[in-house]
Amino acid sequence: MAELLIYNAKHWMDDLTEKQIVEYEKKYPQFRRKYEARIQKGDIIAVYPDGTCKEKPSPHSKYIIAKVPDMTIEEGRALLEESRDEAGDVLKRREKRVAIETLSTTIKDQLSVDRMAIITKIQVPIDIKAKDIVRG
């Protein structure tokens, strides 16, 4: 079983308008790159074997935990890949993310209360961020 530690908070950059981003770019030329590479809601932060997640469920945590009994640790760790350019700079923090908004209402309710839910691999909706990555 794999336990997925998933970022479930809003990043301060999420609310920026395009106009604000352009203003930041004037001051900080690398800002857009940092904006695109920011951590986002649904990003899988870490993968642990069953029962070994270091983050404990808490209503004040920025994280939720999805326990996936039919996912191997290797399959889970494959979800941690970053998207990088030729120079090695991070383009996207994660190639794939859990689309929390598409989970069933029952699971979302459980996650909002318990901050943890048991789901199957098929219930792990993944947004593909790089066109050359295919979910198996």
C-alpha positions in Angstrom: 0.0 0.0 0.0 1.2 3.5 -0.8 0.3 6.6 1.3 0.3 9.8 -0.7 1.0 13.0 1.1 -0.8 15.6 -1.0 -0.5 19.4 -0.8 -4.0 20.8 -0.2 -3.7 24.5 0.3 -3.7 27.6 -1.8 -0.3 29.0 -2.8 -0.1 32.8 -2.4 0.6 33.1 -6.2 -2.6 31.3 -7.1 -4.6 34.5 -6.8 -2.3 36.7 -8.9 -3.9 38.2 -12.1 -1.9 38.3 -15.3 -1.4 42.0 -14.8 0.1 41.4 -11.4 2.4 38.7 -12.8 3.6 41.1 -15.5 4.4 43.7 -12.7 6.3 41.1 -10.7 8.3 40.2 -13.9 9.4 43.8 -14.3 10.9 43.7 -10.9 12.1 40.1 -10.9 12.9 38.8 -14.4 12.7 35.1 -13.4 9.3 35.5 -11.7 7.2 33.8 -14.4 9.5 30.7 -14.2 9.0 30.6 -10.4 5.3 31.2 -10.8 4.9 28.2 -13.2 7.1 26.0 -10.9 5.2 26.8 -7.7 3.7 24.0 -5.6 0.0 23.6 -6.4 -3.0 22.1 -4.8 -3.0 18.4 -5.5 0.8 18.0 -5.9 2.0 14.8 -4.4 4.7 15.8 -1.9 5.9 12.4 -0.7 5.0 8.7 -1.0 5.3 6.3 2.0 4.7 2.6 2.7 1.6 1.9 4.7 1.6 3.5 8.2 4.9 5.3 7.8 3.7 8.8 6.7 5.5 11.4 8.9 2.7 14.0 8.6 -0.1 13.2 10.9 -3.7 14.1 9.9 -4.6 17.5 11.3 -7.3 20.0 10.6 -4.7 22.7 10.5 -2.3 21.0 8.1 -1.7 22.0 4.5 -1.7 18.3 3.6 -4.0 15.4 3.2 -3.2 11.8 3.1 -4.6 9.3 0.5 -4.0 5.7 1.4 -4.0 3.6 -1.8 -4.0 -0.1 -1.1 -3.7 -1.3 -4.7 -0.8 1.1 -5.5 2.8 0.0 -5.0 5.4 2.3 -3.6 7.2 2.3 -7.0 4.0 3.4 -8.7 3.5 6.1 -6.1 7.1 7.3 -6.4 6.7 7.6 -10.2 4.2 10.4 -9.4 6.9 12.5 -7.8 8.7 13.3 -11.1 9.4 17.0 -11.8 9.3 18.7 -15.2 12.7 20.2 -16.0 14.1 22.0 -19.0 17.4 21.2 -20.7 19.4 23.3 -18.1 17.8 21.3 -15.3 15.6 24.1 -14.0 12.2 23.1 -12.6 9.4 23.9 -15.0 6.6 22.2 -13.0 7.0 21.0 -9.4 5.2 17.8 -10.4 4.5 16.3 -13.7 1.2 14.9 -12.3 -1.1 15.9 -9.6 -4.2 14.5 -7.8 -7.2 16.4 -9.1 -8.8 16.8 -5.7 -11.8 18.6 -7.1 -12.8 15.6 -9.2 -12.9 13.1 -6.3 -16.3 11.9 -5.2 -18.2 14.0 -2.6 -17.9 11.2 -0.1 -14.1 11.1 -0.3 -13.8 14.9 -0.4 -15.9 15.1 2.8 -13.8 12.5 4.5 -10.6 14.3 3.5 -12.0 17.6 4.8 -12.9 16.1 8.2 -10.3 13.4 8.7 -7.6 14.7 6.4 -7.1 11.1 5.3 -9.0 8.7 3.1 -8.5 5.2 1.7 -9.0 5.2 -2.0 -8.3 2.8 -4.9 -5.7 3.5 -7.6 -8.5 4.0 -10.1 -9.8 6.9 -7.8 -6.5 8.7 -8.0 -7.5 11.2 -10.8 -4.3 12.5 -12.3 -3.9 15.6 -14.3 -1.1 15.1 -16.9 1.1 18.1 -17.2 3.5 16.7 -19.8 2.1 15.3 -23.0 4.7 12.5 -23.1 3.7 11.0 -19.8 1.0 8.3 -19.9 -0.8 6.9 -16.9 -0.6 3.1 -16.8 
